[in-house]
Amino acid sequence: MAPVSEVVGLLAEHRIGAVLVIDAAAPRHNTMWHDIAGILSERDIVRALGKAQSGGDVLDMTASQLMTEARYTVSPNATLAEAATLMTERRVRHLPVIEHDILVGMVSIGDVVKARLEQQTTEVESLKAYVVGG
């Protein structure tokens, strides 16, 4: 498993808040649901740093030592409301997207909020057009 110091670099480089921790023996492509060990987020790292004697101790740990188990997933066909509800009820900020037991992506709470705002904007514009046109 990758060291936390490497994960921190990935998070910063890609400007993301979490990564999936995949079993080292898993294939590079067509990662199966059972190959996902967990999710390591910025929050997991910050919490560990807050408890540690030294930041170096945390950075030398492996991703699997700090990760949160990935218990919840969504399908690509899930609605925004379904994803938002699952995230809210289960208090998670990231969900692996699984189709036919294969990992196809990951969605964050930020993705869901952004898509919902875009959806609402479209609905408002449609209603305005209907009222003005009607």
Phi, psi and chi 1 to 4 in degrees:
 res  aa     phi    psi   chi1   chi2   chi3   chi4
   1 MET       -  149.8  -64.1  -80.4  171.1      -
   2 ALA   -70.5  146.2      -      -      -      -
   3 PRO   -71.5  151.7   20.1  -26.0      -      -
   4 VAL   -58.8  -35.1  171.6      -      -      -
   5 SER   -58.8  -36.8   58.2      -      -      -
   6 GLU   -69.5  -40.7 -173.4  178.6  -48.2      -
   7 VAL   -63.8  -41.4  173.3      -      -      -
   8 VAL   -57.9  -41.8  167.7      -      -      -
   9 GLY   -62.4  -41.9      -      -      -      -
  10 LEU   -63.8  -44.2  -76.5  171.6      -      -
  11 LEU   -59.5  -44.8  -65.1  173.5      -      -
  12 ALA   -68.3  -46.2      -      -      -      -
  13 GLU   -60.0  -42.6  177.0 -175.7  -13.8      -
  14 HIS   -96.7    0.0  -63.6  -74.0      -      -
  15 ARG    52.9   52.5  -61.0  178.1   46.8  120.0
  16 ILE  -124.6  163.6   54.1  176.2      -      -
  17 GLY  -102.2   -7.5      -      -      -      -
  18 ALA  -162.7  157.8      -      -      -      -
  19 VAL  -132.8  152.9  -66.0      -      -      -
  20 LEU   -81.8  140.2  -71.2  170.4      -      -
  21 VAL  -100.5  116.0  178.8      -      -      -
  22 ILE  -108.1  140.7  -53.6  -64.6      -      -
  23 ASP   -54.7  133.3 -174.3  -41.4      -      -
  24 ALA   -59.9  -26.5      -      -      -      -
  25 ALA   -83.9   -5.3      -      -      -      -
  26 ALA   -71.2  149.0      -      -      -      -
  27 PRO   -67.1  152.2   22.4  -29.7      -      -
  28 ARG   -65.6  -34.0  -73.8 -102.0 -169.1 -140.5
  29 HIS  -114.6  155.4  -57.8  -72.6      -      -
  30 ASN    57.0   48.0  -65.5  -28.6      -      -
  31 THR   -62.6  129.2  -58.9      -      -      -
  32 MET   -88.0  156.0  -59.1  -64.2  -71.0      -
  33 TRP   -53.4  -42.8  162.9 -121.5      -      -
  34 HIS   -70.2  -11.0   63.8  -93.2      -      -
  35 ASP   -84.0  -11.0  -66.3  -34.5      -      -
  36 ILE   -82.5  116.0  -59.3  170.8      -      -
  37 ALA   -82.5  -35.5      -      -      -      -
  38 GLY   173.1 -165.6      -      -      -      -
  39 ILE  -127.5  132.8  -61.7  172.5      -      -
  40 LEU  -113.5  118.7 -179.6   59.1      -      -
  41 SER  -113.4  166.0   70.9      -      -      -
  42 GLU   -55.3  -39.3  -67.0  169.4  -36.1      -
  43 ARG   -62.8  -40.6  -73.9  179.7  176.7 -146.8
  44 ASP   -59.7  -42.6  -65.3  -35.8      -      -
  45 ILE   -68.3  -44.5  -64.3  166.6      -      -
  46 VAL   -63.8  -41.5  168.7      -      -      -
  47 ARG   -60.6  -42.6  -75.6 -172.4 -175.0  116.8
  48 ALA   -65.5  -39.7      -      -      -      -
  49 LEU   -62.5  -37.2  -73.7  168.3      -      -
  50 GLY   -66.0  -27.6      -      -      -      -
  51 LYS   -93.5  -19.8  -66.7  177.6 -174.8  174.2
  52 ALA   -79.0  155.5      -      -      -      -
  53 GLN   -69.9  -36.4  -63.0  -71.8  -15.9      -
  54 SER  -146.1  144.8  126.7      -      -      -
  55 GLY   -61.5  -32.9      -      -      -      -
  56 GLY   -60.9  -33.7      -      -      -      -
  57 ASP   -59.7  -43.9  -65.7  -17.1      -      -
  58 VAL   -69.1  -44.8  173.1      -      -      -
  59 LEU   -64.4  -24.4  -65.0  176.8      -      -
  60 ASP   -85.0  -10.9  -69.8  -23.0      -      -
  61 MET   -72.0  166.9  -64.2  173.2   81.7      -
  62 THR   -93.7  158.6   64.3      -      -      -
  63 ALA   -56.4  -38.6      -      -      -      -
  64 SER   -67.1  -23.6   61.6      -      -      -
  65 GLN   -74.3  -24.2  -70.7  175.7  -68.8      -
  66 LEU  -109.8  -14.5  -67.3 -175.9      -      -
  67 MET   -63.8  161.3   71.3 -179.5 -171.4      -
  68 THR  -103.8  137.9  -58.7      -      -      -
  69 GLU   -60.2  136.2 -177.0 -177.2  -14.2      -
  70 ALA   -86.5   95.9      -      -      -      -
  71 ARG   -95.6  -25.1  -64.7 -176.4 -159.0  148.3
  72 TYR  -119.8  141.9  -50.1  105.1      -      -
  73 THR  -138.4  168.3   65.2      -      -      -
  74 VAL  -131.4  161.0  -69.4      -      -      -
  75 SER   -96.3  161.8   81.4      -      -      -
  76 PRO   -62.0  -19.5  -20.5   29.7      -      -
  77 ASN   -87.8   -2.0  -60.2  -35.9      -      -
  78 ALA   -64.4  144.3      -      -      -      -
  79 THR   -81.3  164.8   65.7      -      -      -
  80 LEU   -58.6  -42.3  -73.9  174.1      -      -
  81 ALA   -62.6  -41.3      -      -      -      -
  82 GLU   -63.9  -45.7  -69.9  168.2  -19.5      -
  83 ALA   -63.9  -44.8      -      -      -      -
  84 ALA   -63.1  -41.9      -      -      -      -
  85 THR   -63.6  -46.0  -61.8      -      -      -
  86 LEU   -61.2  -44.6 -180.0   59.6      -      -
  87 MET   -63.0  -41.3  -70.4  174.2  151.5      -
  88 THR   -69.4  -49.0  -58.9      -      -      -
  89 GLU   -65.6  -37.8  -72.0  177.3   -7.0      -
  90 ARG   -95.8   -1.4  -59.0  -59.9 -179.4 -166.4
  91 ARG    55.1   49.5  -60.2 -176.2   51.5   83.7
  92 VAL  -121.0  151.4  -63.9      -      -      -
  93 ARG  -109.9   -7.6  -60.2  174.2   60.1   82.7
  94 HIS  -140.7  137.7  -58.5   89.2      -      -
  95 LEU  -131.5  125.3  -67.9  170.2      -      -
  96 PRO   -64.6  143.1  -20.1   32.0      -      -
  97 VAL  -102.7  119.3 -179.3      -      -      -
  98 ILE  -121.0  130.9  -54.6  -65.8      -      -
  99 GLU  -130.4  122.0 -175.8  171.9   36.7      -
 100 HIS    53.2   44.9  -54.1  -63.3      -      -
 101 ASP    66.0   11.2  -73.3  -28.2      -      -
 102 ILE  -111.9  134.7  -63.5  174.3      -      -
 103 LEU   -68.0  124.9  173.3   68.6      -      -
 104 VAL  -117.8   -6.4  -65.2      -      -      -
 105 GLY   166.4 -170.1      -      -      -      -
 106 MET  -144.7  140.8 -174.4  158.8   70.0      -
 107 VAL  -117.9  140.3   64.1      -      -      -
 108 SER  -108.8  165.5   72.6      -      -      -
 109 ILE   -60.7  -33.5 -169.8   72.0      -      -
 110 GLY   -63.0  -40.1      -      -      -      -
 111 ASP   -61.7  -44.0  -62.1  -31.1      -      -
 112 VAL   -65.9  -44.3  171.4      -      -      -
 113 VAL   -63.7  -45.1  168.5      -      -      -
 114 LYS   -60.5  -46.9  179.3 -178.1  177.3 -168.5
 115 ALA   -63.8  -38.6      -      -      -      -
 116 ARG   -66.5  -40.4 -175.6   63.3 -176.7  126.2
 117 LEU   -63.2  -41.3  -71.0  172.9      -      -
 118 GLU   -63.5  -40.6  -69.9  170.7   -3.1      -
 119 GLN   -62.6  -44.0 -173.0  180.0   54.4      -
 120 GLN   -65.4  -39.4  -73.5  177.3  -26.6      -
 121 THR   -61.0  -43.4  -60.8      -      -      -
 122 THR   -62.8  -42.5  -58.8      -      -      -
 123 GLU   -63.7  -42.9  -70.0  171.1    2.5      -
 124 VAL   -62.7  -45.5  167.0      -      -      -
 125 GLU   -61.7  -39.7  -65.4  -57.4  -40.4      -
 126 SER   -64.5  -41.8  -65.6      -      -      -
 127 LEU   -66.0  -40.7  -72.5  171.4      -      -
 128 LYS   -61.1  -44.7  -76.3 -178.7 -176.7  177.1
 129 ALA   -63.4  -38.7      -      -      -      -
 130 TYR   -66.2  -45.0  175.5   76.2      -      -
 131 VAL   -66.6  -45.4  169.5      -      -      -
 132 VAL   -67.6  -39.4  171.1      -      -      -
 133 GLY   -76.7  -22.6      -      -      -      -
 134 GLY   -86.0      -      -      -      -      -
